């Protein structure tokens, strides 16, 4: 099972990209999910439209604060501090401002890895950006991994769409 999500926000692709790679935005969004950003890097630090860009984000969350929102099969693995490691490899901007990213998220305690592709494309009328996210999740916990991945994949897709909506609100303020 995989996830596919699409949403449109009223900002041009370059502005959406700048928001997504902003440490301020990532810290703000993480706080909304009771997470802390422990490490954040963007290479190059001040990217231009012609640059490919690498982003690394390490977050941590107190498992006790989120256990009640997780499927029961996952709850027993969520104790103490949970680390989430995210890496993004962004393409250079196309002539119309479009960009693509390959995203990997690892949650070592759940032996889970998610992979996704994010596509930022200008809307047909040029008034905003369509953000398309597709991907999958795998967990290598014996006997439970595929069940955990199957339950979590739809939530991951919705989480990424929620992040885009938070980005829209954040961009309106910054």
HELIX and SHEET records of a PDB file:
HELIX    1   1 UNK A   13  UNK A   20  1                                   8    
HELIX    2   2 UNK A   23  UNK A   32  1                                  10    
HELIX    3   3 UNK A   63  UNK A   66  1                                   4    
HELIX    4   4 UNK A   67  UNK A   69  5                                   3    
HELIX    5   5 UNK A   72  UNK A   75  1                                   4    
HELIX    6   6 UNK A  108  UNK A  110  5                                   3    
HELIX    7   7 UNK A  145  UNK A  173  1                                  29    
SHEET    1   A 7 UNK A   2  UNK A   9  0                                        
SHEET    2   A 7 UNK A 129  UNK A 139 -1                                        
SHEET    3   A 7 UNK A 112  UNK A 122 -1                                        
SHEET    4   A 7 UNK A  99  UNK A 107 -1                                        
SHEET    5   A 7 UNK A  81  UNK A  90 -1                                        
SHEET    6   A 7 UNK A  53  UNK A  62 -1                                        
SHEET    7   A 7 UNK A  35  UNK A  43 -1                                        
END                                                                             
